[in-house]
Amino acid sequence: MKKFSTLVTLLTTLFLTISCSNDYKFILEKPNKAVLNESVTLKLTEKDSKEIEKVQFYVNGKQVESNGNTATINTKDLGVGKHAVNALAFFDGKTKKTNGFIEVFANTKPAIYKFKIINEYPHDTKAYTQGLEFYKGYLYETTGRRGESTLRKVDIKTGKVLQKIDLDNKYFGEGMTIVDDKIIWLTWESNKGFVYDLETFELEKEFAYNKSKEGWGLTHSDKELIKSDGSDKIWFLDPNTLKEKRFIQAYTNDRSVNYLNELELVNGKIYANKYQKNTIAIINAETGIVEGLGDLRGLEKVMSKTQKLVENDEVLNGIAYDAENNRLFVTGKYWGKLFEIELVKQ
């Protein structure tokens, strides 16, 4: 009986010790929202003011300087978007992590642009446009939907398809871009992209997305490929390995801009279609700030005069830029016209 009582006492003591140790309840104090360039303070406290030996703070996985149980960070160092915040508490010989986030918004409103039509050209009404690029005098286009996905070389003035290949029916074709006479073409949910020879359209290799889940739009700078995945993220890829290295997030002063689709780099800015909206977002390629919004809803009205648009998907998609002649082209899924337009700031 004595042994049993001793055992009960030991178990009770052990239980109380564990309970006391596990009874620490931490509160991570921080703003949920912030404006770019402002400083924000992180603070970790214990609900019942129990002693905390040390606290380490992390933002997006990187440790930041702290003073006791607080840390101050400048959102300029983070950029716009949602950022993971973690506080690691050391107490009673143990550690515990508390998680949260801060969402940083742009400190300026986007400029609004209307449009002026400069020229109109024929466009194939059977083309479910996903990618569009002007290269050495020709228009290159990729179309989507399983069983309908194609890669095309098009005469811009006549709309005639000069060269075309079909994608395997199991894939849903998405955006494309051309780098060093190679066509790089994305697929949607297959986690796979393809590289083709520009002249022959022969497949040379394929690659997997190593971080993003889907492929939507694609363009490039002098140093990197630039890819959208249908969210507010824009990925930057190594042009040689085709691996995703980093991303920015597209944000205005009051919201994230998601469903980013077809992309084009125009004078250093990323122009992005927003899926199922007749809008182009003009995004700072360094910060992710949406600096402008192109309201192209009027183009749908122009189209409706000559073509009945019946499906929800028959919306603006496809941006191409002729840098040499400063010409901007846009079209839509199944649209019968390609428009050369000029954006006019309001």
Secondary structure by P-SEA (a helix, b strand, c coil): caaaaaaaaaaaaaaaaaaaaacbbbbbbccccccccbbbbbbbbbcccccccbbbbbcccccccccccbbbbbcccccccbbbbbbbbbcccbbbbbbbbbbbbbcbbbbbbbbbbcbbbbbbccccccbbbbccccccccccccccccccccccccccccccccccccbbbbbbcccccbbbbbbccccbbbbbcccccccccccccccccccccccccccbbbbbccccbbbbbcccccccccccccccccccccccccccccccbbbbbcccccbbbbcccccccccbbbbaaaaaaaaaaccccccccccbbbbbbccccbbbbbbccccccccbbbbbcc
